[in-house]
């Protein structure tokens, strides 16, 4: 999987774009990549863009559950998370097509299974909708799309 991620520290936001095949191994790679960056903060909100070039063909509920577990282990097992109240951050998934939206909604449903979800997630149809939901209305959708390489 190819991922492009930019951290907007002043906005407490991670902007990312996914392409290629998405599976548990690719997600673990991205987690390691982000955690190695000095400007990454675990509870920054995220906006992630996917489109028709993103391959979700290997994802089923078991794989989505494994992704959820990998995220939980990576970000929510430390002392910082122990002092914070969930949900720890908001995650806007901007989907360009129907299939991406379906996979996104499956993942959102899986996150909501817990009494208090760790992540507040929403599947959005546009960057503007996602930024509004994230409370980042001061960012222009066009600028965020450029940052994400879209």
C-alpha positions as CSV (number, residue, x, y, z in Angstrom):
1,X,0.0,0.0,0.0
2,X,1.2,3.5,-0.7
3,X,0.4,6.1,1.8
4,X,1.2,9.7,1.9
5,X,0.8,11.4,5.2
6,X,1.3,14.9,6.3
7,X,1.0,16.2,9.9
8,X,-0.4,19.6,10.4
9,X,0.8,20.2,13.9
10,X,-0.8,23.7,14.3
11,X,-4.2,22.1,13.4
12,X,-3.6,18.9,15.4
13,X,-4.5,17.0,12.3
14,X,-3.0,14.1,10.2
15,X,-3.8,14.3,6.5
16,X,-3.3,11.0,4.6
17,X,-4.1,9.4,1.3
18,X,-4.3,5.7,0.7
19,X,-3.7,3.9,-2.6
20,X,-3.1,0.3,-3.6
21,X,-4.0,-2.7,-1.5
22,X,-5.1,-2.2,2.1
23,X,-4.6,-5.1,4.6
24,X,-3.3,-5.6,8.1
25,X,0.3,-5.7,7.0
26,X,0.1,-2.4,5.2
27,X,-1.7,-0.8,8.2
28,X,1.0,-2.0,10.6
29,X,3.6,-0.5,8.2
30,X,1.8,2.9,8.2
31,X,1.5,2.8,12.0
32,X,5.3,2.2,12.4
33,X,6.0,4.9,9.8
34,X,3.8,7.5,11.6
35,X,5.0,6.7,15.1
36,X,8.6,7.2,14.0
37,X,8.0,10.8,13.1
38,X,8.9,13.4,15.7
39,X,5.9,15.6,14.7
40,X,3.3,12.8,15.2
41,X,1.1,13.0,18.2
42,X,-1.1,9.9,18.9
43,X,-4.3,11.7,19.5
44,X,-4.3,14.2,16.6
45,X,-7.5,13.9,14.5
46,X,-7.2,12.2,11.1
47,X,-8.6,12.8,7.7
48,X,-7.9,10.0,5.2
49,X,-8.7,10.0,1.5
50,X,-9.4,6.8,-0.5
51,X,-10.7,6.4,-4.0
52,X,-11.3,3.8,-6.7
53,X,-7.6,3.0,-6.9
54,X,-7.6,1.8,-3.3
55,X,-7.9,-2.0,-3.2
56,X,-10.0,-3.3,-0.3
57,X,-10.5,-6.7,-1.8
58,X,-8.7,-8.6,1.0
59,X,-10.7,-6.9,3.8
60,X,-13.4,-8.8,5.6
61,X,-14.7,-8.3,9.2
62,X,-11.8,-10.4,10.6
63,X,-9.2,-8.3,8.9
64,X,-11.0,-5.1,10.0
65,X,-11.0,-6.4,13.6
66,X,-7.2,-7.1,13.3
67,X,-6.7,-3.5,12.0
68,X,-8.7,-2.2,15.0
69,X,-6.5,-4.3,17.4
70,X,-3.3,-3.0,15.8
71,X,-4.4,0.6,16.1
72,X,-5.4,0.0,19.8
73,X,-2.1,-1.6,20.6
74,X,-0.1,1.1,18.9
75,X,-1.9,4.2,20.1
76,X,-4.0,3.4,23.1
77,X,-1.9,1.2,25.4
78,X,0.5,3.9,26.7
79,X,0.4,6.1,29.7
80,X,-0.9,9.1,27.7
81,X,-4.0,7.1,26.7
82,X,-4.5,6.0,30.2
83,X,-4.9,9.6,31.3
84,X,-7.2,10.6,28.5
85,X,-10.9,9.8,28.0
86,X,-12.1,8.0,24.8
87,X,-12.9,8.6,22.1
88,X,-9.2,9.5,21.8
89,X,-9.5,11.2,18.4
90,X,-11.8,11.7,15.4
91,X,-11.2,10.0,12.1
92,X,-12.8,11.2,8.9
93,X,-12.6,8.8,6.0
94,X,-13.3,10.6,2.7
95,X,-14.5,8.0,0.2
96,X,-14.7,8.7,-3.5
97,X,-16.8,5.7,-4.4
98,X,-19.5,3.3,-3.1
99,X,-17.2,0.4,-2.3
100,X,-14.8,2.5,-0.3
101,X,-17.8,3.9,1.6
102,X,-19.1,0.4,2.4
103,X,-15.8,-0.7,3.8
104,X,-15.5,2.5,5.7
105,X,-19.0,2.0,7.3
106,X,-18.1,-1.6,8.2
107,X,-15.0,-0.3,10.0
108,X,-17.0,2.4,11.7
109,X,-19.6,-0.2,12.9
110,X,-16.8,-2.3,14.3
111,X,-15.4,0.7,16.2
112,X,-18.8,1.4,17.7
113,X,-19.1,-2.1,19.1
114,X,-17.5,-1.0,22.4
115,X,-19.5,0.8,25.1
116,X,-17.2,3.8,24.7
117,X,-15.5,3.8,21.3
118,X,-11.8,4.5,21.1
119,X,-12.2,6.5,17.9
120,X,-15.1,8.6,16.7
121,X,-15.2,7.9,13.0
122,X,-17.3,9.2,10.2
123,X,-17.4,8.3,6.5
124,X,-17.6,11.5,4.4
125,X,-18.2,12.2,0.7
126,X,-16.0,15.3,0.5
127,X,-13.1,17.0,2.1
128,X,-15.3,20.0,3.0
129,X,-17.8,17.7,4.9
130,X,-14.9,16.0,6.7
131,X,-13.2,19.2,7.7
132,X,-16.5,20.6,9.0
133,X,-17.2,17.5,11.1
134,X,-13.6,17.6,12.4
135,X,-14.1,21.2,13.4
136,X,-11.3,22.4,11.1
137,X,-13.4,24.9,9.1
138,X,-10.4,27.2,9.0
139,X,-8.7,24.9,6.6
140,X,-9.7,25.1,2.9
141,X,-10.8,21.8,1.4
142,X,-8.7,22.5,-1.7
143,X,-5.6,23.0,0.4
144,X,-6.2,19.8,2.3
145,X,-6.7,17.9,-1.0
146,X,-3.4,19.3,-2.3
147,X,-1.6,18.2,0.9
148,X,-3.1,14.7,0.5
149,X,-1.9,14.6,-3.1
150,X,-5.4,14.6,-4.5
